[in-house]
Amino acid sequence: MTSEDLARSRVIAWVIDVLIFVGLWIMFQGLGGLVGAAYLLLRDGLFDGQSPGKRIMGLKVVAHNDQLRCTFLDSAVRNVLWVIPVVNV
């Protein structure tokens, strides 16, 4: 896989995850922002290091320290900067 293919796959996986976030926001209405923010924080800790978008695109996140699956804590640290703008809306 070339770096362009990898970048394209990552963008598509991100778009899929954002669509899931928007769906959660709409589905849970009042708590949607909170539920969506939790999803964005913890998504890479799901399904052995694969968010739904990453799973569809064949990508996987591994923990940098031991090359094992990404935990929920690893996911939260990795994705916290995506959540800050959502919380401030």
N, C-alpha and C positions, 0 to 999 in steps of 0.2 A: 504494500500500500504506500503510495507516494505521500509526501507531506500535504499536498493539495487535497488528496482524497481524504486524508485523516482530518484535516481542517473542515472540509465539507461535511463529513460524518459528524463531527463534534457540533457544528452549527445546527444541523438538522436535529440531532439529539436534544440540543438545548431548546429549539423551537417546540419540539414535542413536549418537553417538560414544562415549558411556559404555557402551552395550551392546557395541560393538565392543571397547572396552577390557576389559570383563569377559570377553568371549569369548577374547581374547588371553591374559588372565590364566589362564583355565581350560585353554586349549589347550596353553600352554607350561609349565604347572605350576611347576616349580622356578624357571624364569626368567621366569615370567609377569608378575611385578611389574615387572621390568626392561623386558621387551618392551612391556608396557602403558604404562609411564611414557614410553618412547621414542615410542610412538604418540601419547600426549597432547601431548608436546612438539612433535612434528614434523607433526602432522596437518594444520595449515593451510598447510604448504608443499607438500603433495601436490596433484596435479591442478590446477595453475595457481591456487592459492589457495583450493581447496575441499576440505575434509575430506569423507569420504563423507556424513556427516550434512548438511553445508552444500550439497553437490551435490544431494542428494535434495530439499532444501527450496528450492533455487534461490538460495542465498546465496553470497557470495564475499568473501574477505578481500583487501584491497589494502594494499601497503606505504604508510605515511603519508608517506614522504619523496619518492617519485616517482610515486605512484599506479600503479605497475606491480604485477605479481604478488608475492605474499607469498613470500619465500624461506624456507628452512629455519631460518636464523638469526632472521629476523623472527618466525617461528612459535615458536621456542624462547623468545624473549624475551616474546612475547605470552602463552604458556601456562605459564611456569615456576611460577606460583602454584597452578596446578591439580595440578602434579606433586609439590610439596613434601609435602602430606598423604599421598600414595600412598607415597612413599619412607619416610616415618616409620611406616608400618603394620607 
